[in-house]
Amino acid sequence: VSTQSTGIAVRSIKCFFCTVNSLDVQVMAEAESRYRSPLTHRYPSQEMSFIFSDRNKFETWRKLWVILAESEKELGLAVTDEQIAEMKSNITNIDWKRAAEEEKTRRHDVMAHVHTFGAAAPLAAPIIHLGATSCFVGDNTDIIVMRDGCKLLCRKLAQCCEGLSNFASKYKDMPQLGFTHFQPAQLTTVGKRSCLWLQDLLMDLQELEHVLSKVKFRGVKGKQWYQRRVRVYNLI
């Protein structure tokens, strides 16, 4: 390869990347130029999309913080009814712009939303997340989300099984030719074939119900530093 040819190739590559860099801002501003998972925009129902949405996630965090505060008050900590009421009244009042700015500054999603919640409920700010670790809201919310998702799947699977059962009963005597490996096999019925599909779905439903029966909520107890924080706060 000649030196001249190599130089031309290098200049062409540089020109290409300069052009790409100049379009970066414009391209990133287009939703179509960003990756989107088929699981979030093509296949899910509105119900499932909401279960796994940021709104449901962070509202669940706030509900858990309310439950934590109520439990701590019941145990004798210096938590007031006014603080709890203020937290409850602001569960859905999420300042998304502030939360994004807080996370950019603090580099911590939980602390970002602790301070965002505290700004919406200033009276309760000192007791939000009191004595807890990030796992209290993070892990427990993940469990709640997966549990609710499984419950939704169970309901939809049960509806599908009911419909398929009715279909199998309706066409139980309708003959059809069975196939195996794309080859004609023996005579069967549409109802019989439908029952085979129904059996698979029933096994899936049983498996989901088993998983739901074993779901366990994580504890609340934090690390030693957090326990000291609770004791100090209670003495103030």
C-alpha positions in Angstrom: 0.0 0.0 0.0 1.5 3.4 -1.0 2.1 6.2 1.5 -0.3 8.4 -0.5 -3.1 5.9 -0.3 -2.5 5.5 3.5 -2.7 9.2 3.9 -5.9 9.5 2.0 -7.4 6.7 4.2 -6.4 8.3 7.4 -7.8 11.7 6.4 -11.1 10.0 5.4 -11.4 8.3 8.7 -10.7 11.6 10.6 -13.3 13.4 8.5 -15.8 10.7 9.3 -15.3 10.9 13.0 -15.4 14.7 13.0 -18.7 14.5 11.2 -20.0 12.0 13.8 -18.9 14.1 16.7 -20.6 17.2 15.2 -23.9 15.3 15.1 -23.6 13.8 18.6 -25.7 16.4 20.3 -28.4 16.3 17.6 -28.5 12.5 17.5 -28.7 12.1 21.3 -31.6 14.5 21.4 -33.6 12.1 19.2 -35.5 9.4 21.1 -35.2 7.1 18.0 -31.4 7.3 18.3 -31.4 5.8 21.9 -31.6 2.2 22.7 -35.1 1.0 23.8 -35.7 -2.4 25.2 -38.5 -4.4 23.5 -39.5 -5.4 27.0 -40.5 -1.8 27.8 -42.0 -0.5 24.6 -43.2 -3.3 22.4 -44.4 -6.3 24.5 -45.6 -5.2 27.9 -49.2 -4.3 28.9 -49.8 -0.9 30.5 -50.3 -2.6 33.8 -46.9 -4.4 33.7 -45.1 -1.2 32.4 -46.5 0.7 35.4 -45.4 -2.0 37.9 -41.8 -1.6 36.7 -41.9 2.2 36.2 -39.8 4.8 38.0 -43.0 6.3 39.4 -44.1 3.1 41.0 -40.6 2.4 42.3 -40.0 5.7 44.0 -43.6 6.0 45.3 -43.0 2.6 46.9 -39.8 3.9 48.4 -41.8 6.7 50.0 -44.5 4.3 51.3 -41.7 2.2 52.9 -40.3 5.3 54.6 -43.8 6.1 56.0 -44.1 2.5 57.3 -40.6 2.8 58.8 -41.5 6.1 60.6 -44.7 4.6 61.9 -42.9 1.6 63.3 -40.2 3.7 64.9 -42.8 5.9 66.5 -44.5 2.8 67.9 -41.2 1.7 69.3 -40.7 5.0 71.1 -38.5 7.0 68.9 -39.0 10.8 68.6 -41.2 10.7 65.5 -44.4 12.8 65.5 -47.8 12.3 63.9 -47.3 15.6 62.1 -44.1 14.3 60.5 -45.9 11.0 59.4 -48.9 12.9 58.0 -46.6 15.2 56.0 -44.8 12.2 54.5 -48.1 10.5 53.6 -49.5 13.7 51.9 -46.4 13.9 49.7 -46.0 10.3 48.5 -46.9 11.1 44.9 -45.4 14.6 45.0 -42.1 13.7 43.3 -39.9 16.5 41.9 -38.2 14.6 39.1 -35.9 17.4 38.1 -34.7 17.9 41.7 -34.2 14.2 42.1 -32.0 14.0 39.0 -30.0 17.0 40.2 -29.5 15.5 43.6 -28.4 12.2 42.2 -25.9 14.0 39.9 -24.5 15.8 42.9 -24.6 13.0 45.5 -23.9 10.0 43.1 -26.4 8.0 45.2 -29.9 7.2 44.1 -31.3 6.6 47.6 -29.8 9.7 49.2 -31.0 11.7 46.2 -34.6 10.7 46.9 -34.2 11.0 50.6 -33.3 14.7 50.1 -36.0 15.2 47.4 -38.6 13.7 49.7 -37.3 15.9 52.6 -37.7 19.0 50.4 -41.3 18.1 49.8 -41.8 17.2 53.5 -39.4 19.5 55.4 -40.9 18.8 58.8 -40.3 15.1 58.3 -36.8 15.5 56.7 -34.8 14.6 59.9 -36.6 11.2 60.2 -36.8 10.1 56.6 -34.8 6.8 56.2 -33.9 7.0 59.9 -31.9 4.0 60.9 -32.2 2.2 57.6 -29.8 1.3 54.8 -30.3 1.6 51.1 -31.3 -2.1 50.9 -34.4 -1.3 53.0 -36.0 0.6 50.2 -34.0 -0.8 47.2 -34.2 -4.5 47.9 -37.7 -4.5 49.4 -39.1 -2.5 46.5 -37.5 -4.9 44.0 -39.3 -7.7 45.9 -42.6 -5.9 45.9 -42.3 -5.1 42.2 -41.5 -8.7 41.3 -44.3 -9.9 43.5 -46.8 -7.6 41.9 -45.5 -8.6 38.4 -46.0 -12.3 39.2 -49.5 -11.6 40.6 -50.4 -9.9 37.3 -49.0 -12.8 35.3 -50.9 -15.3 37.4 -54.2 -13.4 36.8 -53.5 -13.2 33.0 -52.4 -16.8 32.9 -55.6 -17.9 34.7 -57.7 -15.9 32.2 -55.8 -17.5 29.3 -56.3 -21.0 30.8 -60.0 -20.4 31.2 -60.4 -19.3 27.6 -58.3 -22.2 26.3 -60.3 -24.6 28.4 -63.6 -23.3 26.9 -62.0 -23.6 23.4 -60.9 -27.2 24.1 -64.4 -28.2 25.3 -66.0 -26.6 22.3 -63.8 -28.4 19.8 -63.2 -31.6 21.7 -64.8 -33.7 18.8 -63.4 -31.8 15.9 -60.9 -34.1 14.1 -57.5 -33.0 12.8 -54.4 -34.6 11.6 -51.5 -34.5 14.0 -48.0 -33.6 12.9 -44.6 -34.6 14.2 -41.3 -33.2 12.8 -43.4 -31.6 10.1 -44.7 -35.0 9.0 -48.3 -36.2 9.0 -49.0 -38.4 12.1 -52.1 -40.0 13.6 -55.6 -38.6 13.8 -56.4 -36.5 16.9 -58.8 -33.7 17.8 -58.5 -29.9 18.1 -59.7 -30.2 21.7 -57.0 -32.8 22.6 -54.2 -30.6 21.1 -55.6 -27.6 23.0 -55.4 -29.6 26.2 -51.7 -30.1 25.7 -51.2 -26.4 25.4 -53.4 -25.8 28.4 -51.3 -28.3 30.5 -48.2 -26.3 29.8 -49.8 -23.1 30.9 -51.2 -24.7 34.0 -47.8 -25.9 35.0 -46.5 -22.3 34.5 -49.3 -21.0 36.7 -48.5 -23.5 39.4 -44.8 -22.5 39.3 -45.6 -18.8 39.6 -48.0 -19.5 42.5 -45.2 -21.5 44.2 -42.7 -18.6 43.8 -45.3 -16.2 45.2 -45.8 -18.4 48.2 -42.1 -18.3 49.0 -41.5 -14.5 48.6 -40.1 -13.0 51.8 -39.8 -9.4 52.8 -36.3 -8.3 53.9 -35.6 -6.8 57.3 -35.2 -3.2 58.3 -32.3 -3.3 60.7 -29.3 -1.3 59.5 -25.6 -1.3 60.1 -24.0 -0.3 63.4 -23.5 3.3 62.3 -27.2 3.6 61.5 -28.1 2.0 64.8 -26.0 4.7 66.6 -27.8 7.3 64.5 -31.1 6.1 65.8 -29.9 6.1 69.4 -28.5 9.6 69.1 -31.6 11.0 67.4 -33.8 9.5 70.1 -31.7 11.4 72.8 -32.0 14.8 71.1 
